[in-house]
């Protein structure tokens, strides 16, 4: 596992992209195009989107845990504003959030 944390720092705001990829992906629809905060760096791993099709031994990519507010995911959420969801997202699905996000 790489000790390099990559471009995203703890607490940094990121947008989860909608890459519109077919097949097996680990990024659920309900988090795509949403903004969250980097909660932790999890390490570098082979891309599961490639491994699902037997393509192993590829380069390793960074995996981050991203925290999102439930209210941002589901506008009709009636629980406390502080309620969150954490999800692990690979680097290629993330971009820095712009100031207006």
N, C-alpha and C positions, 0 to 999 in steps of 0.2 A: 504494500500500500504506500502510495506517495505521501510524504509529509507536507508537500506543497498544498496550500489551501486554495489556490486559484484566484480568480478575479473577484470573488464575492467575499465580503467581510461579514462577520457576525453583526446582525442588526441592520444590514443593508436592505433597502427596499428593492424588490425584483418583480418583474412581470413574468408570469408563466405563459409561454407562447402556445398558440394553436398551430402546430406544424402540419395538421391535416394528413397525418401519416396513416396509411392503411395497415391492417394486421395487428399484431401483438405490440402494444405500447403500454407503459406503466403510468401514463399521465391521464388521469380521468377527465372526462369532458367538463365536469362541474368546476374544475380549477383553471381551465384554460382561459387565457385573457384576464385573469384575476391578478391582483397585486398582493404580495405577501412580504414577509421579512425573513431573511436568512437566520435560522435558529442555530444551525451547526453544519459543519463540514463533516461528512460521513466517511470519506475516503475515495479512492479511485477504483473503478470496477469495469469489467468488460460490459459493453453495451448490451442490455438485455433484449433490445429490439433485434440485434444481430444473432444473439445466442438462441433466441426462440426458433430460428430457422437453421440451426446447426452451424452457423458461421462463428467459430470460436477462435481464440488466439488473436483477436483484433486488439487495437490499442485500447487502453483503459481511459475512461472518462470520469470526471468528477461528479460526485453525488452529494447533494445538499438536502438538509431538512428545512422546509419552508413552513412558516407559521402564517395562517390566514385567519382573519376574523370570520366567524360564522355568518355574521350579518352581511359581510361582503359577498359571501357565496350564495346566500339565500335571503333576498331582500325581505321576505315575509317572516324571517326568523324572529321569534318573540322572546328568546332567552336573554340573559344578561349580555350587555355590550362587550364584556371582557371574554366571553366564550370564544375559543379558537379551535382550529383543526391544524394538525401538523402532518405534512406529507413529504415523502422523499422524492425529489425531482432531479433528474440528470441535467448537467450543465447545458447541453445543447437545447434544452427547452426553456432556458432562462435568458432574460435580458434585464439590464438596469431599468428600474421604473423611472419614468420622466417626472419632473417636478409637479405636474398637474394630476398625477395618478393618485 
